[in-house]
């Protein structure tokens, strides 16, 4: 059995696309006096940020839980045997979106405040994964780690 939860970062996605379109339009609108340097510096940063953080996909099966952000450049997995517990949590707004350290662990999130928190048998720090289906994911994970 396997579970998959995909969350797309609405506000981040739309803001980055709007910024990219704005920069391109402004460059071509006021081209005669503008330098190409800001476009060559800022545009790739925005595009890479968009590709890294537009979504998070969490998959879990009997052996492991794994997740990837964006187009899959960042992928991590954790064996079920190393997970002590899974808890549904609500992130504080100041924890933000993206990859963030917070007191006690690290957060991977693209939108919203709902997440699952994984505690491990072999370390004190926790991992939080943002998702719009936290209850379902935690039920699945808790069932697997108790087997």
C-alpha positions in Angstrom: 0.0 0.0 0.0 1.2 3.5 -0.8 0.0 7.1 -0.2 0.8 10.3 -2.1 0.1 13.9 -1.3 0.9 16.8 -3.5 0.6 20.4 -2.5 1.1 23.3 -4.9 2.3 26.6 -3.5 -0.4 29.0 -4.7 0.7 32.4 -3.4 4.4 31.7 -4.0 3.8 30.3 -7.4 1.6 33.2 -8.6 3.9 35.8 -7.0 7.0 34.4 -8.7 5.3 34.1 -12.1 4.0 37.7 -11.8 7.5 38.9 -10.9 9.0 37.1 -13.9 6.4 38.5 -16.3 6.8 42.0 -14.8 10.5 42.0 -15.3 10.3 40.7 -18.9 7.6 43.3 -19.8 9.4 46.1 -18.1 12.7 45.2 -19.8 11.1 45.2 -23.3 9.0 48.3 -22.5 11.9 50.6 -21.4 14.6 48.8 -23.3 16.4 51.8 -24.8 17.8 53.1 -21.5 17.9 49.8 -19.5 20.8 47.5 -18.9 20.4 43.8 -19.5 22.4 43.0 -16.3 19.4 43.2 -13.9 17.4 40.9 -16.1 20.3 38.5 -16.4 20.8 38.4 -12.7 17.3 38.5 -11.3 15.4 36.5 -13.8 17.4 33.3 -13.4 17.1 33.6 -9.6 13.3 33.9 -9.8 13.1 31.0 -12.3 15.2 28.7 -10.2 13.2 29.6 -7.0 10.0 28.9 -8.9 11.3 25.5 -10.0 12.5 24.6 -6.5 9.4 25.7 -4.5 6.3 25.5 -6.6 5.2 22.2 -5.0 5.9 19.5 -2.5 5.2 15.8 -3.2 5.1 13.4 -0.2 5.0 9.6 -0.8 5.0 6.9 1.8 4.9 3.1 1.6 5.7 0.3 4.0 9.5 1.0 3.9 9.9 4.7 3.8 8.5 8.2 3.5 10.1 10.4 0.8 9.4 13.8 -0.5 10.5 16.1 -3.3 10.2 19.8 -3.8 9.6 21.5 -7.1 10.7 19.6 -10.1 12.5 17.1 -7.9 16.0 18.6 -7.5 15.5 18.3 -3.7 14.5 14.8 -2.7 14.8 13.2 0.7 13.7 10.0 2.3 13.4 8.5 5.7 13.1 4.8 6.5 9.9 3.9 8.5 12.1 2.0 10.9 13.8 5.2 12.0 10.6 7.1 12.6 9.3 7.2 16.2 6.1 9.2 15.7 4.1 11.3 13.3 2.0 14.2 14.6 -0.3 16.7 12.8 0.9 20.2 13.6 0.1 23.8 12.6 3.2 25.9 11.8 3.5 29.4 13.1 3.2 32.1 10.4 6.7 33.3 11.0 8.2 29.9 10.1 7.5 30.9 6.5 7.6 28.9 3.4 10.5 27.0 1.7 13.2 25.3 3.6 13.4 26.7 7.1 15.0 25.9 10.4 12.8 26.5 13.4 13.3 25.7 17.1 13.8 21.9 17.2 14.0 21.0 13.6 13.6 21.8 9.9 10.5 22.6 7.9 9.9 21.9 4.2 6.8 23.8 3.1 5.4 25.5 0.0 2.1 27.0 1.3 -0.2 27.1 4.2 0.4 26.2 7.8 -0.6 22.5 8.1 2.1 20.0 8.3 3.2 16.6 9.7 6.0 16.4 12.2 8.2 13.4 12.1 10.2 12.5 15.3 13.0 10.0 14.9 14.4 7.3 17.1 18.1 8.2 16.5 18.0 12.1 16.8 16.4 14.9 18.7 15.6 17.2 15.8 12.3 16.8 14.0 11.3 17.2 10.4 8.1 19.0 9.4 6.5 18.5 5.9 3.9 20.9 4.8 0.8 19.2 3.4 -2.9 19.8 2.9 -3.6 16.1 4.0 -1.9 15.9 7.4 -4.4 13.6 9.1 -4.4 11.0 6.3 -0.6 11.0 6.1 -0.1 10.7 9.8 -2.6 7.8 10.1 -0.8 6.0 7.3 2.7 6.6 8.8 1.6 5.7 12.4 0.1 2.5 11.1 3.3 1.5 9.4 5.7 2.3 12.2 3.6 0.3 14.7 3.9 -2.8 12.5 
